[in-house]
């Protein structure tokens, strides 16, 4: 039975792979003898929290009282209600579909507005005041009122 060139190549690769594997096994066996002592396997932390092969100098050790560690969420500052009210200009509003967009004058961002959030009817280029509420798709304007000059 004659072998094809492809079969010969695959067999050569298999033999080379077996040989490499045997060499790696022998190398691991030789190297494992010099690293068996406990001291070579230990790792230490220095005063900065970095791994080191030498133990830390006891003179540099800092004692920390567990009660001094504060793990909590910082208290929120009281929110001024006036900071929640934004002003903007209606850039687009479709009365038939009941939605539009307001450009915030402070951040220059476009905010979605739905007809159910309007306190009175608006049209394009009206200056309005509104609050922002985060919805599933992003910021939504609520309590939209026209600012009369």
N, C-alpha and C positions, 0 to 999 in steps of 0.2 A: 504494500500500500504506500503510495507516494504522498509526501506532505507538500502542501502549497507553501509559497513564500510567506504568506500572512501567518500561517500556523507556526512556521519556524520563528518568525519575529516575536509572536506572542510568547512562545516557549523561552526565547532568549530573555525577554523582559521579566518573566516569572523567575527565572534562575537569578537574574541580576537583583531582583527585589528580595529574594530569599537570602542572597549573599549579604546585601546591605543590612537586612534585619539581623542576621547573625553577628555582623560586625558591631552594630549598635548594642546588641545584647551583651557582647563581650566587653565593650567599652563601659557600659553601665556597671557591670560586675566589677571591673577593675577600679572604677571611681568610687564605688560604694564603700570600699574598705577604708579609705582615708577620711570619710565624713561621718563615721558612726558615733563619735563622742557627743555627749549631751551639749557641751559648750558650743560646738559648731552649729547646733540646731537652734539655739536660743536667739531671740531678737529682743532688744530693749528700746524703750522710748526715751529720748532726751528731753530736756526741759522745754523744748519748743514743740513737742509732740511728734517729732520725726523718728523713724526707725533707725536704730544704731546697732552696731555689733558689740559695743562696750556698754557696761552699766552706767547709769547716770551718777554724777558726783553727788553724794549725799548733802554736801554744803549748799548746793543749788536748789535743793528740794523746797518747795513752797507748800505749806499746809493750808488747805481750804476747808472751811466749815461748811458742811452740807446745807445748813439753814440759810447761809448767805446766798445760795444759788436761787435765783428767781426764774421759774419756768412758768410763764403765763403770757396771755395776750395783753399788750399795753391798753390801758383805758383810753377809750375814744374821746376826743375833744368834743365839747358840745357844738352842735352844728347850728349856725345862724340860719334861720329860715329864709332870709333875704339872699343868701348865697345859693340857694336851690333854684331860685327864679332866674331864668335866662331870657334874653331878648334876641329876636331874630327877624328875618324877613322871609315871607312865604315866596319860595322860588318857583314852586309848581303846585297846583292843586286841581284835581279832576273831580268835579262835583258828581258826575255820573257814577264813577267807581268808588268815590268816597275816601280818597287818600291823597296825600301830597308830601312835600318836603319843605322844611324850614332850614334856612342857613343861619346858624348861630353866629351872632355878630362878634362874640368874644373869641371863640375857637375857630371860626370859619368852617365848621363841620356841618354836613348835611344831616338833618334829623328827620326821620319818618314821622308823619302825623296821620292819624286816622280820623274820619269824620265823627266818630263817637267820642273823641277827646276834645272836640271843639265846644266852647261855651256859646259861640255865635258864629255865623257864617263868615268864612274868610275867602279872599281871592288873591291872586298873584300880586306881589309887591306890597302887601299889607305888612306893617310893622306889628309884631305880636310879642307877648310875653308868654312863657311856658315853663313847665318843669320837665325834667328828663327822667324816664323810667326805663330800666333795662328789660327788654323782652327777649324771647328766644332767638331772634335774628339780629339783635343789636338795640341801639338806643331808640326810644319812642318818645315823642312829645306828648304830654298830657296837660290838661287844664289850660288849653290855648285860648288866650284873650287878645283882642285887638287893642293896641295902644293908640289912643287918640291924641293928636298933637294939639 
